[in-house]
Amino acid sequence: MRRLHLKLFYLRTRVKREAQGVTARTLGVRPATMSHLEQGRSVPTIQMLHALCMHYDVSPSYLLDDDRPIEPQARDRWSERANLVAKGSWLEVQEG
C-alpha cells in the first residue's frame, strides 16, 4: 500500500477532476481525512475503501496492489467486476 496515496490523488485530480472538499463531502468525511489519505498519513477503513472504490470506479485490487500502475486500466474498473472471467489452462491433479 505504499502507492495508495498516489493513486487516490491521481484519481481525484486527473480522473474526477474535483476539489478535495467535493470528494470529502461526497464520501461523507472531513476534508482533513481525504488530505491524510492522499498524503499517506493514514489508511482507509474497510468501509472507506469500499466508498473510494465506488466513487472512483476502481477495484480494491487496483488501490491496494503496489505493482499496478498509477493510471487505472480497464480491468481495474469497479463497474466491470462482474464481467471478469478466469483465463488459462487448468490442470487436474490427483489427491495425495
C-alpha positions in Angstrom: 0.0 0.0 0.0 3.0 2.3 -0.5 1.3 3.8 -3.6 -2.3 4.1 -2.3 -1.9 7.8 -1.6 -0.6 8.5 -5.1 -3.4 6.6 -6.7 -6.0 8.5 -4.6 -4.5 11.8 -5.6 -4.3 10.8 -9.2 -7.9 9.6 -9.3 -9.2 12.8 -7.7 -7.2 15.3 -9.7 -6.8 13.6 -13.1 -9.9 11.3 -13.4 -12.6 13.0 -11.5 -11.1 16.5 -11.6 -12.7 17.6 -8.4 -11.6 19.5 -5.4 -10.6 17.6 -2.3 -13.6 19.2 -0.4 -16.0 18.0 -3.0 -14.7 14.4 -2.7 -14.8 14.6 1.1 -18.4 15.9 1.0 -19.5 13.2 -1.5 -17.9 10.4 0.7 -19.3 11.9 3.9 -15.9 12.6 5.6 -14.0 15.7 6.6 -11.6 17.3 4.1 -8.8 16.6 6.6 -9.5 12.8 6.3 -9.1 13.0 2.5 -5.9 15.0 2.9 -4.4 12.5 5.3 -5.3 9.6 2.9 -3.7 11.4 -0.1 -0.6 12.3 1.9 -0.1 8.7 3.1 -0.5 9.7 6.7 -3.4 7.3 7.2 -5.0 4.3 5.6 -8.7 3.9 4.9 -11.0 1.6 6.8 -12.8 -1.2 5.0 -15.9 0.9 4.7 -13.9 3.9 3.4 -12.1 1.6 0.9 -15.4 0.4 -0.4 -16.7 4.0 -0.7 -13.5 5.1 -2.5 -13.8 2.2 -4.9 -17.4 3.0 -5.8 -16.7 6.8 -6.1 -13.7 6.4 -8.4 -15.0 3.2 -10.1 -11.9 1.2 -9.4 -11.4 -2.2 -7.7 -9.8 -2.7 -4.3 -7.1 -4.7 -6.0 -6.1 -1.6 -8.1 -5.9 0.6 -5.0 -4.0 -1.9 -2.8 -1.7 -3.5 -5.2 1.6 -1.6 -5.5 2.6 -3.5 -8.7 -0.3 -1.9 -10.6 0.4 1.4 -12.4 -1.0 4.6 -11.1 -3.3 5.0 -14.1 -6.2 2.5 -13.8 -6.6 0.0 -16.7 -9.9 -1.3 -18.0 -9.6 -4.4 -15.7 -9.4 -2.1 -12.7 -13.0 -0.8 -13.1 -15.4 -1.5 -10.2 -18.3 -1.4 -12.6 -16.7 -4.3 -14.6 -16.0 -6.5 -11.6 -18.9 -8.9 -12.5 -17.6 -9.4 -16.0 -14.2 -10.7 -15.1 -13.5 -14.3 -16.0 -10.6 -16.5 -15.3 -8.5 -17.4 -18.4 -5.8 -20.0 -18.7 -5.3 -23.7 -18.6 -6.4 -25.9 -15.8 -4.6 -28.9 -14.6 -6.3 -31.7 -12.6 -4.1 -33.3 -10.0 -4.9 -36.4 -8.1 -5.1 -36.2 -4.4 -2.1 -37.4 -2.5 
